[in-house]
Amino acid sequence: MGSARPALLALALVLLLFWSVLTPTVGQGATGHLVVSTDYELFGTSDLRGGGHVTWTLTGDKAADLRMKILHMFDEYAMIPRGFTFTSTSPETANNNSRLDATEGVRYTDRLETLLEASGRGTSAQYVEMYPFDLRDKVPNDPATSFDRSTVGLAGTVANTTGQVEIRFLFEANITTTEGTVPLATRALVDALYDGFSYQVIQSPSLTGSGPYPGSWPFLPGNGWHVTTFGGRQAFWAGNDTTLRYDNNIDASSITSADPALAAGLPFDFRFASRAWATFNYTGAVNGPGDYLRIEYAHPPAYTDWTNLSFGGTANLPSTAAGVWSNETVDLTGLLGQQARLRMRFHSDNAGTASGFYVRDFDVHAPAAYTGEVVESDTHYLIGTLSFWGPAVGRGGIQLIRTPGGELLSYGATWDPSNLPSDTIYFRTFDLPENPQILFGVMLVACYAISRLQEGAYQRFRDSHPAEYRPAVYRSKWLHRSGKVAIGILILFYFVPTALWVIGIRAVVSGLIYWVLSVTLVLLIGFVTRASYRQHLEEAPPPVVDEESTVVRKIISPAPSSEASPVVGQCTHCLKEIHESDRTSRDRDHVDAGPGQRRQARADHDSRGPGPAEARVRREEGTDRPDF
C-alpha cells in the first residue's frame, strides 16, 4: 500500500480549487437584504460576445417592500398616473382585487426589461453592455406562464404574503472595452428594480401647456389662484390683477391633482418613494404676521386633516426683497408610504395688503431607490485570450481561475447603495505576460525542467559509484520532495492566482510574477540538487574489498588452462581426463587404476554425488540430469 500523503495533497488542492470558485461569505442585514447574482458567459478574442443571467433575490422586509410596490402600482392603477417612470397612456389589466395576478406582474417585468434596455443602449456594468433582456424561462405567446416560471414570491401574493422574492432574467452581452481598469461593484442592476417607481411632477417653466395637463400643473387655477405675469415671467398668484395686491380677508386654497387627466383631485402617491421633497421659486412679501402662505397636506379619503409643512423652522413662507426670486425646498419625508393631496393656502387678515407671493417652477420629487444591504455576487466565464490582473480590492473578495481555455473570475461584496465599493481590476483582451495560454506553456516547461534537472543530477551521482555499490545508492528524499513542492506551487498558482487569499493574504500572482517564479524555481531547484549530490559524492569513502568478497572472486575465477599441466588420470564417472592442475577433481578414486578399483571408485563417486567442479561441467554441457 502506497503512502497516503500524495492523496492528501491532491485532496487539499481540489478543496482549494473548489473554494476558489465559491463567492465570498457575506453578511445579511437584520431586516433583509438584496442579493444580485450575475454570471457572464463570453467568448472570443478581441471582441467577446455571449450572454448571461441575472437573479435578484430579496429577503425579509426588503422582499415585502418590493412586493407591495408592485401590488399597489399594477393591481390598483389601470392607468399609471403622470409623473411615474412607468406612466401608462391606456387602460391595462389591473383589477384592483388586492392580489397580484400573473398578468399584472408581467406589466412590471415588461417595464423592467424596458428600463434595462434603455432604448437600445442597454445596461453597462464593468466591461460589458447587456442588451436585450428577457424573462429567463420564456414561454412563447404566454406571458403569464413566463412570469410564473421566472419569478418566486410574486404571482398570487397579497399584502400579508411573506417569504423571499426572486426575479430571474437572461441577457445578451458584448464587451465595451478591450483594455482598461474596470469597476467591479455594479449599481445599475440594483437601481433598475426600483427606478420604475420613481415619481416626479415638474411644472412647466412657462406655465403654459396643452392637452389635459395645464401649464400650471400640479396646481390648477381656481379658488383664488391663477396664472399671471410678473417681471416678465409667468407665475401662479393669489392676488388682484387690478390692484396688483392681494385683498384683505381672503383664504385662497389652490386646487391640486396628481393627474387631472385621470381624476380631479387625484392624490400624490408617496408609497413607492425612498425620499420626497418639493422645490419651487418665488418672490414677494406680505403686510404682517396675519398674512401668510403655507403648503399643507391631507390624507384620503376625506382630505380634511390639513397639516402644515415646514419651511425650515416655520410654517409661513418668508418674504423676499422686492423683485428678487428665491428658491425654497419643502421636506416631504413625513409623507413616505402614504397618499396625500397638497395645496398652497394663502391667508390674509384685514390689517392691510401687499404684493403677495408669486410662485413658479413647482416640482415634486419622490425617487424610489433601494436602501439597505446589497450582496453582490458576479461570476465571469470567459473563453479566449483575455486576462485579468492588477486588482485593487479593498472591501470585496475575488477569486481568479486560469485555464488554457480562458479565465474565470468571481467577485463578491456587501455594500450599501450610498457607499459603493471602489474595487477595480484591469481587463485586457490580449496581454503577452498575462495570457493564460502562454502561461500554461510556461508551467509545463518549468515543471518538466525541474523534474529532468533533478533526475539527471541523481543519475550522474549514481553512475559515479562503482557498479557493486549502485544498488545501494538512493535519492535524497528532501531534495526530490522539494522539487515536487515546487511543481505543486507552479501548478497551484497557474490555476489559482488568488490562492493566498485563503490564508488572508490579499495578493494575486499575476502573469509577470508567475514568469519570474517559474524561472527562479527551475534555477534554484536545479542548482541545489546538483550541488547537493556533488557534495555527497566528494564525501563518499573509497571502495573496500573485504575477505568474503575476495573468496568469492577466487571461487568464481576461471580455472587454469588444461593444456598447461599433464594428464594424471581419467574420471571414473564422466570419463573426462583429469589434469594435475585440477585440484578439485584430482582424487585417487578418480584416477584410472585397475578395473576393480575403477568399479569401486565409480560406486564411491555415485554415493557422494558430483563434486563442485564436475557439477559445473555438467551444467555447462547440459548433462545436469539425474541418472537412472
PANUKE-469666 format. One line per 8 residues: their letters; for each residue z negated, x, y of C-alpha. Coordinates in nm, 4 decimals, padded with zeros to 6 digits, always signed. Layout:
a) Z X Y | ...
//
This chain:
mgsarpal) +00.0000 +00.0000 +00.0000 | +00.1037 +00.1455 +00.3384 | -00.1073 +00.1820 +00.6491 | -00.1734 -00.1338 +00.8494 | -00.1570 +00.0478 +01.1830 | +00.2219 +00.0150 +01.2334 | +00.1970 -00.3567 +01.1606 | -00.0894 -00.3957 +01.4083
lalalvll) +00.1049 -00.2045 +01.6729 | +00.4092 -00.4255 +01.6193 | +00.1910 -00.7345 +01.6428 | +00.0424 -00.6122 +01.9709 | +00.3898 -00.5553 +02.1151 | +00.5044 -00.9008 +02.0068 | +00.1987 -01.0616 +02.1649 | +00.2579 -00.8674 +02.4857
lfwsvltp) +00.6188 -00.9818 +02.4969 | +00.5057 -01.3384 +02.4309 | +00.2529 -01.3163 +02.7128 | +00.5182 -01.1824 +02.9439 | +00.7357 -01.4938 +02.9212 | +00.4461 -01.7274 +02.9972 | +00.3739 -01.8395 +03.3508 | +00.0549 -01.7053 +03.5033
tvgqgatg) -00.2609 -01.9117 +03.4846 | -00.3018 -02.1237 +03.7942 | -00.5793 -02.3312 +03.9387 | -00.5928 -02.7070 +03.9594 | -00.7217 -02.8972 +04.2564 | -01.0176 -03.1255 +04.2050 | -00.8226 -03.4248 +04.3394 | -00.4997 -03.3446 +04.1585
hlvvstdy) -00.2072 -03.1189 +04.2262 | +00.1711 -03.0954 +04.2200 | +00.3483 -02.8735 +03.9686 | +00.7107 -02.7803 +04.0412 | +00.8697 -02.6251 +03.7319 | +01.2207 -02.4892 +03.7700 | +01.4484 -02.2983 +03.5374 | +01.7732 -02.1375 +03.6459
elfgtsdl) +02.0355 -02.0591 +03.3821 | +02.3098 -01.8493 +03.5393 | +02.5711 -01.6095 +03.4070 | +02.8455 -01.3936 +03.5492 | +02.8903 -01.0589 +03.7213 | +02.9410 -01.0590 +04.0964 | +02.9253 -01.4399 +04.1225 | +02.6685 -01.6005 +03.8968
rggghvtw) +02.7052 -01.9706 +03.8243 | +02.5428 -02.2209 +03.5973 | +02.2710 -02.4784 +03.6367 | +01.9130 -02.5590 +03.5618 | +01.6351 -02.8128 +03.5605 | +01.3535 -02.9059 +03.7946 | +01.0487 -03.1101 +03.6988 | +00.7905 -03.2467 +03.9398
tltgdkaa) +00.4543 -03.3304 +03.7846 | +00.1737 -03.4859 +03.9896 | -00.1794 -03.5457 +03.8657 | -00.4901 -03.7236 +03.9876 | -00.4885 -03.8602 +04.3421 | -00.1563 -03.6929 +04.4146 | +00.0126 -03.8969 +04.1418 | -00.1451 -04.2180 +04.2716
dlrmkilh) -00.0331 -04.1399 +04.6281 | +00.3342 -04.0859 +04.5389 | +00.3323 -04.3869 +04.3076 | +00.2047 -04.6127 +04.5868 | +00.4587 -04.4785 +04.8361 | +00.7455 -04.5633 +04.6013 | +00.5942 -04.9020 +04.5187 | +00.5398 -05.0021 +04.8844
mfdeyami) +00.8825 -04.8978 +05.0022 | +01.1079 -05.0068 +04.7169 | +00.9256 -05.3138 +04.5912 | +00.8309 -05.4621 +04.9312 | +01.1279 -05.3794 +05.1549 | +01.4541 -05.5441 +05.0629 | +01.5902 -05.3523 +05.3617 | +01.4033 -05.0411 +05.4700
prgftfts) +01.3271 -05.0514 +05.8461 | +01.4967 -04.8360 +06.1016 | +01.3232 -04.5037 +06.1587 | +01.2689 -04.4121 +05.7920 | +01.4788 -04.1423 +05.6306 | +01.5510 -04.3950 +05.3551 | +01.6707 -04.6628 +05.6011 | +01.8986 -04.9221 +05.4407
tspetann) +02.1568 -05.1423 +05.6092 | +02.1995 -05.4070 +05.3405 | +01.9625 -05.6013 +05.1124 | +01.8701 -05.4307 +04.7860 | +01.6768 -05.5109 +04.4677 | +01.3205 -05.5335 +04.5984 | +01.1481 -05.8466 +04.4643 | +00.8004 -05.7933 +04.6157
nsrldate) +00.6206 -05.8639 +04.2870 | +00.3733 -05.5731 +04.3332 | +00.5278 -05.3984 +04.0340 | +00.7758 -05.1105 +04.0354 | +01.0670 -05.2184 +03.8222 | +01.3116 -04.9615 +03.6912 | +01.5890 -05.0980 +03.9143 | +01.3625 -05.0446 +04.2155
gvrytdrl) +01.2645 -04.6947 +04.1030 | +01.6304 -04.5967 +04.0764 | +01.6632 -04.6617 +04.4505 | +01.4101 -04.3842 +04.5061 | +01.5676 -04.1289 +04.2692 | +01.9149 -04.2042 +04.4097 | +01.7906 -04.1279 +04.7603 | +01.6061 -03.8214 +04.6360
etlleasg) +01.9345 -03.6911 +04.4953 | +02.0990 -03.7543 +04.8330 | +01.8272 -03.5625 +05.0156 | +01.8544 -03.2656 +04.7793 | +02.2324 -03.2576 +04.8013 | +02.2189 -03.2642 +05.1846 | +02.5727 -03.3959 +05.2368 | +02.7242 -03.1259 +05.0180
rgtsaqyv) +02.5176 -02.8364 +05.1476 | +02.2759 -02.8545 +04.8582 | +01.9253 -02.7154 +04.8480 | +01.8813 -02.3415 +04.8934 | +01.5979 -02.1665 +04.7155 | +01.5504 -01.7941 +04.6628 | +01.9027 -01.6586 +04.5966 | +02.0735 -01.9783 +04.4729
emypfdlr) +02.2117 -02.3023 +04.6064 | +02.1580 -02.6119 +04.3931 | +02.4234 -02.8829 +04.4099 | +02.4681 -03.1517 +04.2854 | +02.1529 -03.3129 +04.1427 | +02.1148 -03.5909 +03.8883 | +01.8570 -03.7516 +03.6641 | +01.8024 -03.5272 +03.3651
dkvpndpa) +01.8621 -03.7882 +03.0961 | +02.1538 -03.9736 +03.2463 | +02.2828 -04.2822 +03.0673 | +02.6329 -04.3723 +03.1878 | +02.6515 -04.7065 +03.3676 | +02.2830 -04.7761 +03.3017 | +02.0701 -04.6545 +03.5953 | +01.7558 -04.8384 +03.4827
tsfdrstv) +01.7570 -04.6711 +03.1401 | +01.8275 -04.3351 +03.3051 | +01.5227 -04.3840 +03.5255 | +01.3004 -04.4764 +03.2290 | +01.4083 -04.1701 +03.0320 | +01.3886 -03.9234 +03.3209 | +01.0517 -04.0247 +03.4665 | +00.6955 -04.0742 +03.3468
glagtvan) +00.4309 -04.2920 +03.5113 | +00.6621 -04.4854 +03.7454 | +00.8562 -04.7642 +03.5736 | +00.6411 -05.0741 +03.5370 | +00.3483 -04.9357 +03.7369 | +00.1252 -05.1356 +03.9711 | -00.1285 -05.0459 +04.2381 | -00.4096 -04.9579 +03.9952
ttgqveir) -00.1972 -04.7592 +03.7464 | -00.3451 -04.4213 +03.6595 | -00.2060 -04.1142 +03.4895 | +00.0362 -03.8470 +03.5934 | +00.3791 -03.8902 +03.7478 | +00.6736 -03.6850 +03.6251 | +01.0309 -03.6763 +03.7553 | +01.2996 -03.4657 +03.5850
flfeanit) +01.6296 -03.3643 +03.7429 | +01.9115 -03.1319 +03.6454 | +02.1406 -02.9472 +03.8816 | +02.4328 -02.7096 +03.9079 | +02.3838 -02.3819 +04.0896 | +02.5505 -02.0668 +04.2151 | +02.4148 -01.7604 +04.3908 | +02.4212 -01.7372 +04.7692
ttegtvpl) +02.3835 -01.3592 +04.7961 | +02.4917 -01.0598 +04.5894 | +02.2303 -00.8264 +04.7316 | +01.9124 -00.8639 +04.9295 | +01.5408 -00.9328 +04.9387 | +01.4785 -01.2963 +04.8498 | +01.1619 -01.5089 +04.8750 | +01.0011 -01.6205 +04.5511
atralvda) +00.7937 -01.9166 +04.6706 | +01.0078 -02.2279 +04.7198 | +00.9003 -02.5083 +04.9539 | +01.2282 -02.7013 +04.9701 | +01.1793 -02.8720 +04.6337 | +00.8254 -02.9758 +04.7294 | +00.9286 -03.1253 +05.0635 | +01.2165 -03.3222 +04.9123
lydgfsyq) +00.9816 -03.5559 +04.7233 | +00.8271 -03.6770 +05.0495 | +01.0910 -03.6298 +05.3198 | +01.2408 -03.9700 +05.2481 | +00.9156 -04.1412 +05.3507 | +00.9065 -03.9768 +05.6928 | +00.9199 -04.2132 +05.9879 | +01.0274 -04.1556 +06.3471
viqspslt) +01.1072 -04.4078 +06.6188 | +01.2982 -04.2416 +06.9020 | +01.3524 -04.4221 +07.2299 | +01.6936 -04.3796 +07.3863 | +01.6772 -04.1310 +07.6782 | +01.8906 -04.3615 +07.8906 | +01.7078 -04.6783 +07.7773 | +02.0432 -04.8350 +07.7039
gsgpypgs) +02.1552 -04.9345 +07.3610 | +02.3966 -05.1503 +07.1718 | +02.3781 -05.3916 +06.8804 | +02.0441 -05.5257 +06.7624 | +01.8436 -05.2311 +06.8991 | +01.7793 -05.2432 +07.2756 | +01.7696 -04.9134 +07.4569 | +01.4009 -04.9591 +07.5399
wpflpgng) +01.3112 -04.9994 +07.1704 | +01.0481 -04.9771 +07.0266 | +00.9150 -05.1511 +07.3408 | +01.1109 -05.4612 +07.4246 | +01.1451 -05.6298 +07.7656 | +00.9129 -05.9250 +07.8161 | +00.5579 -06.0199 +07.9093 | +00.5912 -05.8469 +08.2478
whvttfgg) +00.7666 -05.5300 +08.1273 | +01.1302 -05.4472 +08.1989 | +01.3707 -05.1557 +08.2458 | +01.4167 -05.0283 +08.5993 | +01.5438 -04.7217 +08.7834 | +01.3011 -04.4776 +08.9413 | +01.4020 -04.1464 +09.0941 | +01.7497 -04.1805 +08.9498
rqafwagn) +01.6167 -04.2268 +08.5955 | +01.5752 -04.5329 +08.3739 | +01.2144 -04.6204 +08.2879 | +01.0050 -04.9003 +08.1379 | +00.7810 -05.0575 +08.4086 | +00.5408 -05.3493 +08.4623 | +00.5911 -05.3953 +08.8378 | +00.7621 -05.5978 +09.1073
dttlrydn) +01.1191 -05.4911 +09.1847 | +01.0923 -05.6465 +09.5321 | +00.7740 -05.4768 +09.6497 | +00.8183 -05.1682 +09.4271 | +00.4491 -05.2045 +09.3430 | +00.2596 -05.3884 +09.0746 | +00.0977 -05.7190 +09.1555 | -00.2728 -05.7980 +09.1669
nidassit) -00.4429 -05.9785 +08.8810 | -00.1815 -05.9137 +08.6110 | -00.2200 -05.8382 +08.2423 | +00.1184 -05.7275 +08.1088 | +00.1323 -05.6515 +07.7360 | +00.4610 -05.5092 +07.6097 | +00.6406 -05.6520 +07.3090 | +00.6909 -05.4009 +07.0281
sadpalaa) +00.8719 -05.4142 +06.6975 | +00.9294 -05.1525 +06.4309 | +01.2708 -05.3031 +06.3640 | +01.3736 -05.6069 +06.5655 | +01.6864 -05.6461 +06.3537 | +01.4703 -05.7266 +06.0504 | +01.1864 -05.9229 +06.2108 | +01.0431 -05.9742 +06.5556
glpfdfrf) +00.7099 -05.8012 +06.5844 | +00.7540 -05.6107 +06.2564 | +00.4574 -05.3669 +06.2397 | +00.4880 -04.9932 +06.2330 | +00.4255 -04.8626 +05.8811 | +00.1975 -04.5579 +05.8574 | +00.1271 -04.5937 +05.4830 | +00.3689 -04.3124 +05.3944
asrawatf) +00.2787 -04.0563 +05.6595 | +00.0598 -03.7477 +05.6286 | +00.0300 -03.7186 +06.0096 | +00.1026 -03.9525 +06.3001 | +00.1198 -03.9312 +06.6770 | +00.3205 -04.0692 +06.9693 | +00.4635 -03.8933 +07.2730 | +00.6095 -04.0215 +07.5999
nytgavng) +00.6903 -03.9144 +07.9548 | +00.5519 -04.0993 +08.2529 | +00.4863 -04.0842 +08.6243 | +00.2845 -04.2999 +08.8643 | -00.0621 -04.3957 +08.9781 | -00.2981 -04.6904 +09.0144 | -00.5129 -04.8092 +09.3047 | -00.8568 -04.7854 +09.1437
pgdylrie) -01.0608 -04.7921 +08.8241 | -00.9980 -05.1646 +08.7808 | -00.6273 -05.0967 +08.7287 | -00.5132 -04.9118 +08.4147 | -00.2519 -04.8604 +08.1470 | -00.3692 -04.8413 +07.7853 | -00.1971 -04.8161 +07.4490 | -00.3508 -05.0398 +07.1841
yahppayt) -00.3005 -05.1275 +06.8188 | -00.3814 -05.4243 +06.5946 | -00.3627 -05.4920 +06.2208 | -00.1804 -05.7608 +06.0249 | -00.1721 -06.0414 +05.9527 | -00.3358 -06.1901 +06.2663 | -00.2876 -05.8938 +06.5034 | -00.5841 -05.9946 +06.7117
dwtnlsfg) -00.8087 -05.6897 +06.6742 | -00.6526 -05.4918 +06.9578 | -00.8137 -05.1490 +06.9848 | -00.7644 -04.8744 +07.2447 | -00.6047 -04.5429 +07.1549 | -00.7305 -04.2343 +07.3365 | -00.5666 -04.0037 +07.5891 | -00.7930 -03.7093 +07.5299
gtanlpst) -01.1401 -03.8314 +07.6273 | -01.0380 -04.1545 +07.7994 | -00.8605 -04.4759 +07.7093 | -00.6899 -04.5035 +08.0506 | -00.3693 -04.3155 +08.1239 | -00.4406 -04.0674 +08.4061 | -00.2376 -04.0818 +08.7295 | +00.0158 -03.8150 +08.8250
aagvwsne) +00.1280 -03.6691 +09.1568 | +00.3948 -03.8720 +09.3301 | +00.7320 -03.8295 +09.1631 | +00.6038 -03.5802 +08.9009 | +00.6812 -03.6622 +08.5389 | +00.4169 -03.5716 +08.2832 | +00.4213 -03.5616 +07.9017 | +00.1454 -03.7357 +07.7084
tvdltgll) +00.0511 -03.7355 +07.3396 | -00.1428 -04.0103 +07.1642 | -00.3147 -03.9355 +06.8341 | -00.2349 -04.1974 +06.5663 | -00.4209 -04.0281 +06.2786 | -00.6571 -04.3251 +06.2552 | -00.3648 -04.5452 +06.1501 | -00.2623 -04.3414 +05.8443
gqqarlrm) -00.2359 -04.5558 +05.5334 | -00.2070 -04.8739 +05.7422 | +00.0432 -05.1044 +05.9067 | -00.0105 -05.1825 +06.2763 | +00.1544 -05.3125 +06.5882 | +00.1476 -05.1058 +06.9061 | +00.1579 -05.2268 +07.2619 | +00.1338 -05.0948 +07.6189
rfhsdnag) -00.1130 -05.3020 +07.8183 | -00.1124 -05.2777 +08.1989 | -00.4006 -05.4494 +08.3758 | -00.4790 -05.4836 +08.7480 | -00.7618 -05.6429 +08.9442 | -00.7338 -05.7970 +09.2915 | -00.8568 -05.4923 +09.4851 | -00.5141 -05.3556 +09.5779
tasgfyvr) -00.1926 -05.2239 +09.4291 | +00.0047 -04.9051 +09.3864 | +00.3281 -04.7855 +09.2253 | +00.2038 -04.8304 +08.8694 | +00.3327 -04.6306 +08.5730 | +00.6938 -04.5675 +08.4764 | +00.7292 -04.4841 +08.1053 | +01.0259 -04.3370 +07.9146
dfdvhapa) +01.1104 -04.1285 +07.6042 | +00.8514 -04.3006 +07.3855 | +00.8593 -04.1568 +07.0312 | +00.6512 -04.2434 +06.7290 | +00.6210 -03.9524 +06.4825 | +00.4905 -04.0178 +06.1312 | +00.6232 -03.7435 +05.8996 | +00.5475 -03.7584 +05.5296
aytgevve) +00.4667 -03.4337 +05.3538 | +00.2749 -03.3204 +05.0506 | -00.0743 -03.1969 +05.1271 | -00.2858 -03.0214 +04.8697 | -00.2392 -02.7689 +04.5932 | +00.1104 -02.6761 +04.4742 | +00.1577 -02.4978 +04.1432 | +00.4983 -02.3316 +04.1326
sdthylig) +00.6497 -02.2137 +03.8066 | +01.0018 -02.0663 +03.8118 | +01.1945 -01.9083 +03.5259 | +01.5281 -01.7328 +03.5773 | +01.7511 -01.6843 +03.2710 | +02.0308 -01.4609 +03.3958 | +02.3111 -01.3146 +03.1854 | +02.5185 -01.0400 +03.3404
tlsfwgpa) +02.4953 -00.7059 +03.5149 | +02.2386 -00.8234 +03.7704 | +01.8955 -00.6734 +03.8206 | +01.5631 -00.7496 +03.9875 | +01.3411 -00.4782 +04.1300 | +01.1082 -00.3895 +04.4157 | +00.8826 -00.6987 +04.4010 | +00.6289 -00.7486 +04.6784
vgrggiql) +00.3931 -00.9983 +04.5195 | +00.0525 -01.0413 +04.6758 | -00.0581 -01.3907 +04.5761 | +00.1555 -01.4937 +04.2815 | +00.2386 -01.3365 +03.9492 | +00.5650 -01.2246 +03.7936 | +00.6865 -01.1237 +03.4509 | +01.0168 -00.9450 +03.4074
irtpggel) +01.2009 -00.9082 +03.0753 | +01.5047 -00.6821 +03.0422 | +01.7588 -00.7272 +02.7664 | +02.1018 -00.5756 +02.7024 | +02.2476 -00.9137 +02.7976 | +02.0648 -00.9623 +03.1270 | +01.7199 -01.0237 +03.2679 | +01.4554 -01.2938 +03.2523
lsygatwd) +01.2235 -01.3355 +03.5499 | +00.9315 -01.5758 +03.5681 | +00.7265 -01.6358 +03.8799 | +00.4142 -01.8433 +03.9220 | +00.1885 -01.9068 +04.2183 | -00.0596 -02.1577 +04.3521 | -00.0346 -02.2301 +04.7219 | -00.0848 -02.4800 +04.9998
psnlpsdt) +00.2200 -02.6020 +05.1968 | +00.0535 -02.4882 +05.5183 | +00.0268 -02.1323 +05.3855 | +00.3362 -02.0413 +05.1861 | +00.3137 -01.7076 +04.9979 | +00.5282 -01.4271 +05.1354 | +00.6111 -01.2929 +04.7864 | +00.9592 -01.1404 +04.7606
iyfrtfdl) +01.1807 -00.9493 +04.5177 | +01.5045 -00.7564 +04.5530 | +01.8082 -00.9072 +04.3799 | +02.1414 -00.7386 +04.3216 | +02.4352 -00.8315 +04.1012 | +02.5013 -00.4663 +04.0088 | +02.2893 -00.1592 +04.0709 | +02.3571 +00.1598 +03.8757
penpqilf) +01.9977 +00.2836 +03.8311 | +01.8674 -00.0696 +03.7645 | +02.1464 -00.2067 +03.5465 | +01.9928 -00.3406 +03.2205 | +02.2911 -00.2408 +03.0057 | +02.2827 +00.1185 +03.1268 | +01.9054 +00.1357 +03.0881 | +01.9399 +00.0118 +02.7306
gvmlvacy) +02.1663 +00.3092 +02.6577 | +01.9133 +00.5409 +02.8234 | +01.6407 +00.4006 +02.5969 | +01.8465 +00.4557 +02.2789 | +01.9421 +00.8117 +02.3751 | +01.5867 +00.9051 +02.4734 | +01.4316 +00.7600 +02.1557 | +01.6891 +00.9373 +01.9378
aisrlqeg) +01.6381 +01.2650 +02.1231 | +01.2603 +01.2549 +02.0767 | +01.2979 +01.1853 +01.7039 | +01.5603 +01.4568 +01.6485 | +01.3765 +01.7212 +01.8511 | +01.0585 +01.6688 +01.6522 | +01.2345 +01.6604 +01.3161 | +01.4364 +01.9719 +01.3998
ayqrfrds) +01.1251 +02.1635 +01.5066 | +00.9494 +02.0715 +01.1826 | +01.2437 +02.1721 +00.9640 | +01.2662 +02.5116 +01.1330 | +00.8929 +02.5557 +01.0859 | +00.9179 +02.4639 +00.7159 | +01.2211 +02.6823 +00.6484 | +01.0358 +02.9791 +00.7933
hpaeyrpa) +00.7951 +02.9794 +00.4940 | +00.8658 +03.1349 +00.1511 | +01.0111 +02.8856 -00.0953 | +00.6953 +02.8756 -00.3092 | +00.4913 +02.7675 -00.0003 | +00.7257 +02.4975 +00.1348 | +00.5915 +02.2086 -00.0776 | +00.2537 +02.2626 +00.0884
vyrskwlh) +00.3920 +02.2667 +00.4476 | +00.3155 +01.9334 +00.6172 | +00.3991 +01.7788 +00.9519 | +00.1482 +01.7908 +01.2347 | +00.0295 +01.4317 +01.2445 | -00.0823 +01.4252 +01.6036 | +00.2481 +01.5697 +01.7219 | +00.4640 +01.3185 +01.5420
rsgkvaig) +00.2331 +01.0313 +01.6309 | +00.2609 +01.1277 +01.9951 | +00.6379 +01.1108 +01.9550 | +00.6115 +00.7598 +01.8111 | +00.3861 +00.6608 +02.1004 | +00.6421 +00.7969 +02.3474 | +00.9183 +00.5983 +02.1764 | +00.6970 +00.2895 +02.1853
ililfyfv) +00.6363 +00.3381 +02.5584 | +01.0085 +00.3652 +02.6266 | +01.0815 +00.0501 +02.4254 | +00.7966 -00.1405 +02.5885 | +00.8826 -00.0511 +02.9474 | +01.2506 -00.1214 +02.8933 | +01.1929 -00.4730 +02.7679 | +00.8780 -00.5439 +02.9734
ptalwvig) +00.8816 -00.3558 +03.3059 | +00.5771 -00.5566 +03.4160 | +00.3698 -00.4752 +03.1057 | +00.0999 -00.3093 +03.3163 | +00.0200 -00.6429 +03.4798 | -00.1608 -00.7491 +03.1625 | -00.4318 -00.4925 +03.2385 | -00.4442 -00.5756 +03.6078
iravvsgl) -00.2155 -00.3013 +03.7408 | +00.0401 -00.4668 +03.9704 | +00.3127 -00.2110 +03.9076 | +00.6692 -00.2554 +03.7888 | +00.8620 +00.0142 +03.6016 | +01.1870 -00.0019 +03.7954 | +01.5121 +00.1413 +03.6662 | +01.4761 +00.4647 +03.8627
iywvlsvt) +01.1228 +00.5162 +03.7330 | +01.2483 +00.4468 +03.3793 | +01.5135 +00.7171 +03.4103 | +01.2515 +00.9698 +03.5206 | +01.0086 +00.8578 +03.2485 | +01.2741 +00.8911 +02.9755 | +01.3770 +01.2434 +03.0746 | +01.0158 +01.3519 +03.1168
lvlligfv) +00.9059 +01.2252 +02.7746 | +01.2050 +01.3804 +02.5974 | +01.1444 +01.7220 +02.7539 | +00.7675 +01.7057 +02.7190 | +00.7575 +01.5929 +02.3563 | +01.0358 +01.8327 +02.2565 | +00.8761 +02.1362 +02.4243 | +00.5230 +02.0646 +02.2998
trasyrqh) +00.6430 +02.0089 +01.9424 | +00.8435 +02.3345 +01.9279 | +00.5648 +02.5338 +02.0939 | +00.3018 +02.3960 +01.8573 | +00.4999 +02.4718 +01.5421 | +00.5889 +02.8183 +01.6708 | +00.2212 +02.8918 +01.7279 | +00.1288 +02.7712 +01.3793
leeapppv) +00.3984 +02.9935 +01.2313 | +00.2669 +03.3022 +01.4106 | -00.0847 +03.2322 +01.2891 | +00.0157 +03.1765 +00.9226 | -00.1112 +03.4546 +00.6741 | +00.1384 +03.6685 +00.4729 | +00.2169 +03.5546 +00.1166 | -00.0326 +03.6722 -00.1511
vdeestvv) +00.0717 +03.7165 -00.5161 | -00.2260 +03.6553 -00.7463 | -00.2717 +03.7748 -01.1047 | -00.1859 +03.4430 -01.2630 | +00.1482 +03.4255 -01.0921 | +00.2161 +03.7845 -01.1971 | +00.1528 +03.6994 -01.5629 | +00.3801 +03.4028 -01.5380
rkiispap) +00.6549 +03.6172 -01.3954 | +00.6097 +03.8630 -01.6813 | +00.6359 +03.5863 -01.9391 | +00.9485 +03.4320 -01.7972 | +01.1165 +03.7615 -01.7158 | +01.4258 +03.8312 -01.9260 | +01.3867 +04.0441 -02.2399 | +01.5405 +04.3923 -02.2608
sseaspvv) +01.8895 +04.4146 -02.3903 | +01.9082 +04.4062 -02.7710 | +02.1631 +04.6868 -02.7725 | +01.9123 +04.9282 -02.6198 | +01.6943 +04.9539 -02.9374 | +01.7720 +04.9904 -03.3113 | +01.7588 +04.7042 -03.5631 | +01.4442 +04.7155 -03.7714
gqcthclk) +01.5000 +04.4089 -03.9899 | +01.6138 +04.0512 -04.0196 | +01.4210 +03.7259 -03.9567 | +01.3493 +03.5626 -04.2886 | +01.3696 +03.2163 -04.1317 | +01.6580 +03.2191 -03.8828 | +01.8272 +03.5267 -04.0366 | +01.8691 +03.6910 -03.6936
eihesdrt) +01.8392 +04.0646 -03.6503 | +01.5102 +04.1937 -03.5115 | +01.5217 +04.4887 -03.2766 | +01.2486 +04.7370 -03.2232 | +01.2040 +04.6321 -02.8585 | +01.1385 +04.2639 -02.9541 | +00.7585 +04.2823 -02.9719 | +00.7178 +03.9058 -03.0002
srdrdhvd) +00.9168 +03.8652 -03.3209 | +00.8521 +04.2066 -03.4636 | +00.6276 +04.1462 -03.7639 | +00.6240 +04.2957 -04.1033 | +00.6594 +03.9462 -04.2514 | +00.9941 +03.9060 -04.0724 | +01.1395 +04.2369 -04.1794 | +01.3788 +04.2350 -04.4715
agpgqrrq) +01.1804 +04.3670 -04.7710 | +01.2237 +04.2727 -05.1277 | +01.3374 +03.9268 -05.2389 | +00.9852 +03.8258 -05.3386 | +00.8434 +03.9428 -05.0127 | +01.1150 +03.7557 -04.8196 | +01.0321 +03.4345 -05.0048 | +00.6621 +03.4829 -04.9288
aradhdsr) +00.7348 +03.5675 -04.5641 | +00.9522 +03.2559 -04.5269 | +00.6726 +03.0403 -04.6675 | +00.4182 +03.2008 -04.4344 | +00.6600 +03.1609 -04.1425 | +00.7154 +02.7933 -04.2139 | +00.3431 +02.7264 -04.2366 | +00.2784 +02.8919 -03.8990
gpgpaear) +00.5763 +02.7366 -03.7183 | +00.8200 +02.9223 -03.4944 | +00.6853 +03.1787 -03.2584 | +00.7444 +03.1652 -02.8797 | +01.0482 +03.3832 -02.8855 | +01.2011 +03.2003 -03.1793 | +01.1326 +02.8641 -03.0187 | +01.3085 +02.9830 -02.7049
vrreegtd) +01.6067 +03.0989 -02.9102 | +01.6220 +02.7615 -03.0848 | +01.6212 +02.5764 -02.7582 | +01.8967 +02.7911 -02.6201 | +02.1107 +02.7411 -02.9308 | +02.0372 +02.3737 -02.9633 | +01.8784 +02.4153 -03.3068 | +01.5384 +02.2987 -03.1910
rpdf) +01.5223 +02.0303 -03.4535 | +01.2729 +01.9770 -03.7307 | +01.3686 +02.0972 -04.0763 | +01.3748 +01.8514 -04.3574
//
